Amino acid sequence: MSTSEHGGGTRHAGGAKPERYIQPSILMALLDGPSYGYQLLQRLPEYGFLRDEVPPGMIYRHLRQMEEEKLVESRWEAEGSGPAKRVYVMTAEGGEVLEAWVAHMERKAGRLLDFVRNYRLRLVPAKD
């Protein structure tokens, strides 16, 4: 049963908002080195939290906030004949935050797997 009527609305299983994982996804993308905002936009879906196209305003808002928090740094890069582009790089503090996110995800994954195992065990009929 994936949905149920409750009050005036419908509830769906797995209602966690994937947007909360934008920060660790950006930091993960920056593990490979400096990147432009547009490149980050293209890479975020590969981490599995955001399957649809990510609105550019959302990513740049997160990047600005992350820069204020000293998780990333940026600089303008003017190469070639095109306009200057802002390139982002993860800071040491950003690396620590990414490590904390991964530890959080590992704990959460363990609890989720424990729940699934518990559920599956209850489905198996008891043997005499």
N, C-alpha and C positions, 0 to 999 in steps of 0.2 A: 504494500500500500504506500504509494509515493505521495499522494495528496489526500487531504482530508478537509472537510468543511468545518470551519470553526468560527462561530460568530458570523460576521458579514463577509469574510474574505476566504480565500483559498490559501492553504499553506503548502509549500513544496519542500521535499526533503533536500538537504544540502543548501540551505539558504544563505550561507556565508558569502559576503561580498568579495569577489576576486580583486576589486580595486585596492583592497588593503595590502595586496602583495606587489604593488607597483614598485615601492621602494626597494625591496630585496631583488626584484627582477632587474631594475636599473643597475643596482650595484653588481649583480651577477654579470650583466652584459659588459660592465666596465672592467671586469676581471681580465678580459682579453686586451685591455689597453684603452687609450683615449678614443673618444667617439663623438660624433656630432649628434645633436638631438634627433635629426631625421633618421640616422642609422639606428639609434636606440629605439625609436618608434617601430622600426621594421623588425627588430630583434625580440621585443617583449613577448610576442605570442609564442615564441619557441619554448618559453618556460612553463607554459600550460595554464597560467592563471587568467590570461586575457586572450580569448580565442577570436574575438571580433577585432575590427580595426580600432586602435586606441586613438582617441581624439588628441590632436597635437597640443591643444591648450592644456589638457590634463597632464601630459608628460612634462611640458615646460613649467607648469605650476609646481609639480613635484621637484623638478630639478632646481628651481629657485629656492624652494624651501630646504632642500638637501644642501644647497650651497650655504645658506644661512646657518645651518646646523653643522657646517664644516665636514660633511660627509663626502662632498665632491667639490672640486675646484674647476673653474672654467677660464678660458682665455680666448681672445679673438684670434683667428687665423685667417690671414689674407693671402692665399696662394692662388695662382692662376688669374684668369681674367674675370672670374665671377665675383660676386659680393663676398665680403668677409663672413666667416662662419664661426660660431662659438663651438669650441671643442671642450668636452668634459672629461675629467679624470677622477678616479676614486682616490680619496685621501686614506691615510693610515687609519683614521677614526672611522671612515666608511667601511674599511675592511673589518674592523672590530664589530661594527654594527651588523655587517653581513654574516659574520661568524655567529653572532647572537641570534640572528634570524634562523640560521641553519640549525642551531641547537634547539630553538623553539619548535621548528618544524619536525625535527627528529622526535622530540618528546610527544608532540601532537600525533605524529604518525604512529608511534608506539601505542598510544592510548586508543587511537582509532582501530589499529589492528587487533588489540586486545578485545575491544568491543565486538568486532566482526567475528573473532574466534569464539567468544562467549555465545554469540548468536548462533553460529554454525553448530556448536556443541549441543545446544538446546534443540536443534532440529533433528539430530541423530537419535533414533529411537534407542532407549535403554535396552541392553541385552540382559537376559536372565542370568 
